[in-house]
Amino acid sequence: MSKAAVIEAGPLRRFWLKWRFHLNILLLLIPLGLMPKYLHEASMSRGEIGLGERELGELQAGQWSVKIAERFDEAPRSDGPAGYFKQFNIALCDTCTKVKAVYLRVGKPRSLRAAGALFSGNPYRMTGIVNIPLKTSPDADLWLTFEDWDGSLQQVSIPLAKASPATVAWLKQQGGKS
């Protein structure tokens, strides 16, 4: 292409020829700006900086104890038509070898069939994603249900205000039940 053809090019072509180097540098800098957030979440997923952003302490249910943490210290995230969800992480005690399953639910479960979200993962770091209905009362409780291999159940509750203050503030903003 001759220099005369470059000079006759339109303004968009001239802009591209002049700024393409700077735009490529910008494309390299954008991922570097997002890298700290990615590294923080990756280290939390590996368990290097605890169970979650907000650790709630240890809960005792019968013979079992569990450490529980709120994964993200923020309002529930929308999952489109499925509603709003909140993620919690737990770590079972070392002597909890007989635990078959752990469930989490807002409000007391009526039966095992309605026990809530099932935690998954290894016993030292299990993840459960619980549905937060819009009509939830801000003074509701989160219920953990432990199921043993012989079918016995143990339950423990924690107030939602203690488990996730950001969720309670979000519920009040949404106009949930009083």
C-alpha positions in Angstrom: 0.0 0.0 0.0 1.5 3.3 -1.0 1.7 6.4 1.3 -0.8 8.1 -1.0 -3.4 5.4 -0.3 -2.9 5.8 3.5 -3.3 9.6 3.3 -6.5 9.2 1.3 -8.0 6.8 3.9 -10.9 7.9 5.9 -10.8 9.3 9.5 -11.5 5.9 11.1 -8.6 4.3 9.3 -6.3 7.1 10.3 -7.4 6.9 13.9 -6.8 3.1 13.9 -3.3 3.5 12.4 -2.4 6.2 15.0 -3.9 4.6 18.2 -3.7 0.8 17.6 -0.6 0.5 19.8 -2.2 2.3 22.7 -5.4 0.3 22.4 -3.4 -3.0 22.6 -1.7 -1.7 25.8 -5.1 -1.0 27.2 -6.2 -4.5 26.4 -3.3 -5.8 28.5 -4.0 -3.4 31.4 -7.7 -4.3 31.9 -7.0 -7.9 33.0 -4.2 -6.7 35.4 -6.8 -4.3 37.0 -9.1 -7.3 37.7 -6.4 -9.6 38.9 -6.5 -8.7 42.7 -10.2 -9.6 42.9 -9.6 -12.9 41.1 -6.7 -13.8 43.3 -8.7 -13.0 46.4 -11.6 -15.2 45.4 -9.2 -18.0 44.3 -7.4 -18.0 47.7 -10.8 -18.1 49.5 -11.9 -21.0 47.3 -8.7 -22.9 48.2 -9.2 -22.1 51.9 -6.1 -20.1 52.4 -7.9 -17.1 54.0 -10.7 -18.9 55.9 -14.1 -20.3 55.1 -15.6 -17.0 53.8 -15.6 -13.3 54.0 -17.6 -13.3 57.3 -17.0 -16.2 59.7 -19.9 -16.8 62.1 -18.2 -19.1 64.5 -19.0 -22.6 65.6 -22.5 -24.1 66.0 -23.3 -27.2 68.1 -26.0 -29.6 67.0 -26.2 -32.6 69.3 -22.9 -34.5 69.1 -21.8 -32.6 66.0 -20.3 -29.1 65.6 -19.7 -27.1 62.5 -17.9 -23.9 61.7 -20.0 -21.7 59.4 -19.1 -18.6 57.3 -20.9 -16.3 54.9 -19.1 -16.6 51.5 -19.7 -13.0 50.4 -20.5 -10.2 52.8 -23.1 -8.7 50.5 -26.8 -8.8 49.7 -28.2 -11.9 48.1 -27.4 -12.3 44.4 -30.2 -12.7 41.8 -30.4 -15.9 39.7 -33.0 -14.6 37.4 -36.4 -16.3 37.6 -35.1 -18.7 40.3 -34.9 -15.8 42.8 -32.2 -14.6 45.2 -29.5 -16.8 46.7 -26.9 -16.6 49.4 -23.8 -18.8 49.6 -22.6 -20.2 52.9 -19.5 -22.4 53.6 -19.2 -24.9 56.5 -16.4 -27.1 57.9 -17.5 -30.2 59.9 -15.7 -31.2 63.1 -13.0 -33.9 63.0 -15.3 -36.4 64.8 -18.3 -35.9 62.4 -17.6 -39.0 60.4 -21.2 -40.3 60.7 -22.8 -37.2 59.0 -24.5 -38.3 55.8 -25.8 -34.8 54.7 -26.1 -31.2 55.9 -28.9 -29.0 54.7 -29.5 -25.2 55.1 -32.8 -23.5 54.9 -34.4 -20.1 55.8 -37.1 -21.0 58.4 -37.6 -24.2 60.3 -38.0 -27.2 58.0 -41.2 -29.2 58.2 -39.6 -32.5 57.3 -36.5 -33.9 55.7 -38.0 -33.5 52.3 -38.1 -29.7 52.9 -34.8 -29.5 54.6 -33.4 -27.0 52.2 -30.1 -26.6 50.2 -27.8 -29.6 50.4 -24.1 -28.8 51.2 -21.6 -30.3 48.9 -17.8 -30.7 48.9 -15.4 -32.3 51.3 -16.1 -32.3 55.0 -13.5 -29.6 55.7 -15.0 -27.1 53.2 -18.6 -27.6 52.1 -20.6 -25.1 50.1 -24.4 -24.6 50.2 -26.5 -22.0 48.3 -29.7 -21.1 50.1 -32.7 -19.4 48.5 -33.7 -16.2 50.1 -37.4 -15.5 49.3 -38.4 -11.8 49.0 -41.2 -12.3 51.6 -38.7 -13.5 54.3 -39.1 -11.8 57.6 -35.9 -10.0 58.8 -36.1 -11.8 62.1 -36.1 -15.3 60.5 -33.6 -18.0 61.3 -31.3 -20.1 59.2 -31.7 -23.8 60.1 -28.9 -26.3 59.7 -30.1 -29.9 59.5 -27.7 -32.8 60.0 -28.7 -36.3 58.8 -26.9 -39.3 60.2 -26.4 -42.6 58.3 -29.0 -44.3 60.5 -31.6 -41.6 59.6 -31.5 -39.6 62.8 -31.6 -35.8 62.5 -30.0 -33.0 64.5 -30.9 -29.3 63.9 -29.5 -26.0 65.0 -30.6 -22.5 64.1 -28.9 -19.1 63.8 -30.7 -15.8 63.5 -30.5 -14.4 60.0 -29.5 -11.0 61.5 -26.4 -12.7 62.9 -25.7 -14.9 59.9 -26.0 -12.1 57.3 -26.6 -8.5 58.3 -26.4 -7.5 54.7 -29.3 -9.8 53.8 -31.4 -8.4 56.6 -30.7 -4.8 55.3 -31.6 -6.0 51.8 -34.8 -7.6 53.0 -35.8 -4.3 54.8 -35.0 -2.4 51.6 -37.1 -4.9 49.5 -40.1 -4.4 51.9 -40.2 -8.0 53.3 -42.6 -9.1 56.0 -42.4 -7.2 59.3 
